Amino acid sequence: MSSAVASPPPYAFYYLDNFERALGWLAERYDDLFDIAERAFLRDFAALPRPSRALLVRMLMRSGPYFRQSKLNYEEIGATAAAAEPLVTLGWLDAAPPLTLDGVFALATRPELAQRFPAPRGARKGDWLEALREQHEAEQPFEAWLPATGDRVFEVRIDALCDRLRLMFFGNLHQDWSEFVLADLGVFQYETVAFEPSSRAFQQRADVDVYLALFLCREALGAWPEDRPHDELTRHVNAIDCAQAWLATRRAKLLHQIGNACERREDWAGALDAYGASAWPGSRHRRVRVLERCGRDAEALALAEAAAAGPENEEERQRIARMLPRLLRRAGRPVVRLAALAPAARETMVLAIPQVPHSVETAVGAHLSGAGAVVHYVENTLINSLFGLLCWDAVFAAVPGAFFHPFQRGPADLHAPDFRARRAAGFEACLAELESGAYRDTILRRYREKAGLQSPFVFWGALDDGLLALALDCIDARHLRRCFERLLDDPRGNRSGLPDLIRFWPAERRYELIEVKGPGDRLQDNQIRWLDYCVAHGVPVRVIDVEWADAEAEPSA
């Protein structure tokens, strides 16, 4: 019998292959943005033995930067010490990093610590550490702290460089290399987007620096001391020069978040500064609210009237409409009530308690089905999906700042105020099919061709051939256009709030949307906006308020 150790199967290094694919992708598209250190990393990494490359990637995929050698056991890598040696030589790993006592407590088990530091009976680990901290202020390697373990600790020294590469690949820092694994396993499948040089998210090295600067400011906001004003952070964020429009949008969002944080602390001056510097949707009506809280009613009224004259979206129009009468009364000015839209038809339905507990929407759907009618629970899924299928090519157009890598569910600028404007021609071409009648074939073809691919609009699990056929047969194309236009006006705010049920009469080729409210349930603002829009544009819709015949026992809402 041969004594040779069998090599691990090739798939054991799947994570290494994926990492190398990412490096190759970056080298092909972003070589002109690399500095000397990054080019050296790509060159030196490729020259390393496979176990060393695999070990580094394993460490980058885990939470670090400190790792005990005894915890780095991987069959395909073999001896950890041997694999680590070339990484230490390159300076990518430190084999004896100085650790504080806090660092040792984070890495060691309680029994290991007890061999060196006798623990008070019943003391929690945190209290134990607190009692020892003043006696052990010096830093030293792990093996000096706990020699009895026979273990050592490695520190990854190039995590910042690798995080920068990860950012350039994903376009964000919340995704990691596990995205490859999920794609390889078929858990997620993604649309293939053509990445032209002109569509690169980062056009110059400074763009990456700007993203990282904004990221660090967002991290700082999360840890900002309670007793420290946000003025310094607001000034710093506002001073970051964003050459790319999508980066300017990120800055605007961060300034809005700073404004939110100031409001929570009742720091009205800080909130006004942050909101005033932000173009993020919602910042203007928050400024009106803060001015009102400050007692600066005249300024609040002036800003509210400007917003009413040119609202940025329906949400702002709705919020300002609620504020204006109050502000006008305080100013001693007459309140002019605009003619209210006719409300959606509304009725009360008394139903018997179902024998098998289920949702109130299911109960209403069952009651309304039959006599030539078919009812489906769709809520936000159907209209969004029809839109996503018809406008697939426009949604996945490779515009700058939209797509960074092959693992995106949708464009990164989906919630940006200029999302539609940057794709205006593409969306208009898609919506024109509703006029020509070509939309039906396009939607059905995309349903077949794109099945299962990730999309921010398409809910594959909610669709089937029967529902699609009913929708395309019964929903007027003019109504679809109205709904799709509203989705495009504000994807962030309007993808939700759609009615719960859709009722079809196939023989008559007609339908209606139905919002269901159980006992004590109120319409939400986004639902009210959808109902008002449907009524204003002739889309058949109504609200059903449910009461139970036996009110003591209610099924789930």
N, C-alpha and C positions, 0 to 999 in steps of 0.2 A: 504494500500500500504506500502510495506517495505521501511524503510528509509535508509537501508544499501546501501553504495556506491558500485556499481559493480566493480569488479576487471578488470583491463585492459586486453585485450586479450593477450595470451602468445606471439604472434608475436611482441607485442610492445617492448619486451626486446630482439629483434633479435641481436642488437649490443652487448649486454651483453653476450648472449649465444656465439656469435662469439669470443669475447675476452677471454672467459673462455675456449673455444675450443683451442685457441692459447696457453694459459697458460698450458693446459694439454699436448698439443703437445710438448711444450718446456720441461716440467717436465719429460716427457717420454724419450726425446732424449738428453737433456743437463743438467740433474741434477748434473752431476759431475763437471760442469763448474760454477755452482752457488756459490756465496759467502753467508755469513750469512744473510746479508740484503736482498738479493734476495729470499732466501728460506723463510725468515720471511714475506716478502711481499706476496708470494704465499699462505702461511698459513693464514695470517691475512686477506687477501682479501676474501678468501673462507668463513671465519667466519663472515663477515659483513652482515648486513641486505641487502636484495636485492635492496631497493631504494638507499642505500649508494654505493653499488657496481655499480649500473647503473649510478649514478651521476658522479662518478669518471671517468667511461669510456666515458661518454658524454663529460666531460671536456678534457680528453686526445685526443678525436677525433677532438676537435676544436683548433683553434690557441690561445695559451695562452702566459704566464702562469697566467695572471690576468683575472678574470671574475667577473662581477657585479652580485650580487645575483638576481636582478630583471630580468636579461637576461637568467637565468637558470630555465625556466619554462617548465616542461615536464609533461604531463598528467599522464604518467605511473609511474613517480617518486613521485608525490605528493608534500608535503611541502619541499621546498629546504633546509630551515634552519635545519629541523629535519634530513634530509638525510645527510647533511654535518657534523652534530655534531660528529658522530663516526670517520669521516675522520680527523677532527680537533684534536680529542683526540689522534689519532695515529701519529699526526704530519705530515700527508700527505697533509693537507691543512692548510694554515695560514688564519685565519678569520679577521685579521687586519694588513696586511702587510704594512710597511711604503712605501709611494709612493712619488716620486718627482713630481714637477709641470708638467713636461713633461708626466709622467705617468697618471696624472689626466686628462690632455688635451686629451690623447689618448682614455680614457674611457668615458668621459662625452660629452654630447651634447652642442652645443653652447648656447642654452637658459639656461641650467643648470649652465654653467660657468658664464654666465652674471649675475646670481643672486649673485655671490660672487665677480666677477672681472668685473667692468664696462668696456665695450669694446668701443674703438674708433669707430665712425661711419664709416662703410664701410671697416674696417680693416679685412684683411684675418686672419684666425685662426693662421697661422704660425707667422705672424707679431705681433699679439696680444700676443702670448706666448713669443716671443722674448723680448717684452717690459716689461713683468712681471717677467722674469726669475731671474734677479738679486735681485729683492725684496723678492723672495720666494725661498730661497735655501734649507731650512730645509725640511726633509721628515716627513710625517705623514700619518695615515690611511685615506682612502677615506672619511669616515664619518666625520673626522675632517676638511678635505678640503671643503667638500660640505655637511654640515649637513642638509640643506633644502631638499635634495633628499630623505632622510630617507633610503638610500641604503648603502650597504657595499660591499666590494670586497674580493674575495677569491684568494689566490695564491696557485697554485699547486706546492708542494715542492718535488715531486718525479718524475718529468718529465724526469730527467736524467736516473734514474733507469728504467723507463718504455721505454725510447728510446733505452736503451741497450737491453731490452727484445725484442722490435720491431726489432732491428737489428739482433738479434740472430734468430728470426723467419723468416724474409724476406731476410736476407742477404744483405740488403741495407737500407738506411734511406730515400729514396724517395717514397717508398710505405707505405701505412697506412692501418688502420683497415677497411677502406671502401672496400678493395678488397674482403672481405667476402660478403659484400652486393651485389656487382656486380655478384659474383659467384652464390649467392642464388637466385638472380633474373633471372639467366640464360643469362645475358648480355655477360659474358665470361665463357667459359668452358675450363678446363685444363686437360692435360694428367696426369694420376696417375703414379707417379714415386716411386719405392721402395727405401725407405731411409734406407740403411744399416749403422750401426755405422761407418764403414770404409769410408763411403761417406759423413760424416758430413763435413760441410764447416769449422766449428770451432772445431779443435781437442783439443785445450787447451784454457784456459782462456786468455792467452796472445794474442791469435789470435784475439779475440774480441777487446782487447786493441789496437792492431796494426791497425785494421780497423778504430776505432774511432780516433786514432792519425792521420791517413791519411785523414780522413774526415775533421778533424779540420784544417789540413794544406790546404786542397782544399778550405775550407771556407775562410781561411786567404788569399789565393791567390786572391780570388775574391774581397777582400777588401784591397788589398795591396796598401799603399800610393804611389802616383805617383813619389814622390821625394826620395823614399827609394829603394836601390838596393835589388835584390832578393837573393843575396848570402847567407844570413842567412837562408832563407827558403829552398833553395836548399840543404845546408848542413844538415839542420834538417831532411828533407825528406829522404835524402840519408842515414842518420844514423839510420833510423827506421829498425829494424831487422825483416824481413819477413820470418818466417819459412815455411809458406805455399806458394806454387808456385803461386796460384791465387792472393794472397796478394802481392807478388813480382811484378806480372803483373800490379796490381793497382798502385803500387808505380812507376813503369816505366811509366805508362800513365800520372801520376801526374807530374813527372819530365819533360816529353815531353810538358805538358801544361805550366809549368813554362818557358821552353825554348821558347814557342810561345809568352808568355807575355813579355819576355825579348826582343825578336825580334821586337815586336810592338813598344817598347821604344828605339829601336836601341842600346840596351845594349848588344853589341856583346860578351863581355867577359862572362857576365852572361848567355847568350844563349848557348855558347859553353860548359860551365860547366854543365848546366842542360841537354842538349842533350847528352853530353859525358857520363853522368851517367845513361842514359835511354836506355833500350833495346826495347822500344816501336817502332813498325813499323813506319818508316818515320823520325825517329830521325837522322839517319845517313845522308840522303840526305839533311836534314836541316843544319847539321853541315857543309857539303860541301858549301852550299849557304852562311852560315855565315862567314866561313873562306874566301870565295871570297869577301864578303862585307868588311872584315877587311884588305884586301890587302895581305892576306897570301896565295898567289896563289900556291906556291909549296906544302904546306900542303893540300890545297883543292884538287890539282891534285892527290896527293898520295892517299888520302881517296877516291876520285872518282874512281880511277883505281881499288882500292880494292873492292869497291862496284860493279863495272862493272864485275869483275872477279867472284863475288859470290853474286848477287843481292838477297835481302830478299824476293822480290815479283816482279810482273810485273810492278807495279807502280814505284818502285825504278829503275828498269831497264830503263823504259821510261824516267824518269826524269834525270838520270845520262847520258843517251845517248844524251840528249840535252845540258848538261853542259860540257861534255868532250871535244868536238871540240873547244870550246871557251878557256878552260883551256890549252889545248895542244898548241893552237896558241900563247897564252901568254908566254908559256914556250919555244917557238921557236922550237917545235917538230912537225913533220908531222902529219897531221890528216888522219888517216886510216878510210875510209868510209866502213862500213860493207855492204855487199850486201843487198839491201832492199828487204823485202818481197813483193811479188806481191800484189798489193792493191786489195781490194774487188771490184767487178764489180760495175760500177757506171753509171747511166744514168740520163738524164733530162726528166721529164715528164711535158708536158704542158696540163693543165686541165682547163675546163670552171669553172667559179665561181659557186658553188652549189647554188641552189635556196633557200635552207634552210641552214643558216650558221652552220657549224660544223667543226670539226678539220681537219687539212690537212691529218692526218693518216686515218680518216674515208673516206675522198674523194679518196685517193689512194686505200684503200681497196675495195671501191665500184667499182672503175674502173677496178681493177684486178680480181674481182670475175666473175664467169661465165665461159662458155666453159670448163666445167669439173673441174674448180678450185674453192676452198672455201678459203676465207681469214678471219682471226681472228686478232683482235687487242689484243696482249698479253704482249708486252714489257717485263717487268721483271717477270711476273706472271707464265707463263707456265713452263719454264725450272726449275725455283725455286720450283714450286709445285711438279713436277714430281720427282725431287730430294728429296724433303721433304717427300713425300709419300714412295718412295722406301727405304730411309735411316731413316725412323722414329725411329726404335729401337736404332740405333746408336746415333742419335741426342739426344734422351731422356735417354741415359745410365746414371746411377747414379754414375758418377765419382766424387771424392772429389772436392769440390768447385764449382760444377756445379748447384746443386739444393739444395735450402735452405728450401723451403716451398711448399705447394700445389698449389700456385697461380703464377706459372711461365710460361711465354709464350715460353720460351726456356732456354737452359743452360746459366748460368751467364758468362761462359768463351767462349762464341761463337766467340768473336773477339780477343781472346788471340792467340798469335803466335803458341802455341802448341795445339790448339783445335783439329786438326786432329790427331796429334801424340798420344794424350791421349786416342783415340778411334780407333786406327789404325786397329785392328783386326775386330772390329764391322763394320767399313766402308768397309773394303775389302770384308767381307762376303756379304754385301748388293750389292756392285758393281759387285761381281762375278755372281749375278743373271742375269746381262746383257749378260754374256757369255753363261749361261745355258739356257736362255730363260724364266726363272721363273719370271722375273721382271714384266711381264705384269699382271699376276695373283696377285702378291704382291701389285702392285700399285692400282689395282681395288679393292682388298680386303681392303686395308687401306683407300681408298676413302670412302668405305661404313662404315667401323668400326670406323674410327676416325672423321667422318664428324662433322665439327664445332669446334673441339678442337683447342685451340690456338697453333700456331707453327710459328717459325721465318721464315719458308720457304714457307709454304702452304698458298695460297690465295684462300680461299674457295669461295668467291664471284665471282671469275673469272673462276671457273671451272664448267663444266656440263658434263653429260654423253657423249654428242655428241663430244665435244672438246677432251675429254680424249680418246675416241675411235679413232678419227682421228689421234691424236698424237701418240698413240701406234701402229696404223696401218702403219703410213707413215714415222715416224722418225726412222732412222737406229739406232739400239742399240749401235753400235760403236760410233755414233755421240753423243748419250746420255752420254755414258761413258766419252767422251772427255769433254763435258760441265760440267758434275758432278765433274770430277777431278779438273777442274778449279775453281768451286765453293768451293771445299774443300781446295784448295791451299791458298785461301784468302777470307773467307766468308765476311769479312768486306768490302773489296774493290770490290768483283766480283758479289755480289748479284744484283748490278745495272749495267746499261750500255748495257743491252741486246737489240737487235733490236725490233722495234715497232710491226711489223706484222709478221705473219706466213701464208704462202700460201700452201695449200694442194692440191694435185691431187689424190683423193682417188682411182680412177681406176688404177692409175699407182703406187700407194703406194710410193709417193715421196713428197718432200716439199722443201721450201726455206724460209729463214729468210730475212726480209726486213727492213732496217733502212730508215725512211722517214725524209727528211729535207725540211722545208718550205723555202720560199724566205728569204735570209739573215741569215738563221740558220746554225750554224757550228757544226761539230762533236766535242763532248766533249772527254776528254782524256780517260775516262773509256769506252766510246763507241768505240773509235779507238782501244783500247786494245782487246775488244771483237771481233771486225771485223778482226783484224790481226790474232787472235787466230783461228777463224773459217776458214779463208783462209788457214792457215798453216796446219790445220788438216782435210781439206776436207769437212767441214760443209758448205753446200750451203748457201751463203749469198750475198746480194747486197745492194747498197745504191741508193735511188731514190731522186733526187733533184726536187722539184716541182716548177714550174712557173705557174702563173695564166694568162689565156688568157686576162683577164681584170685586169691589175695590180693595178688599182686605188682602187679597193674594194677587200680586202682579208678576207677570213674567219679566224677564230681563229686558231692559230698554235697549 
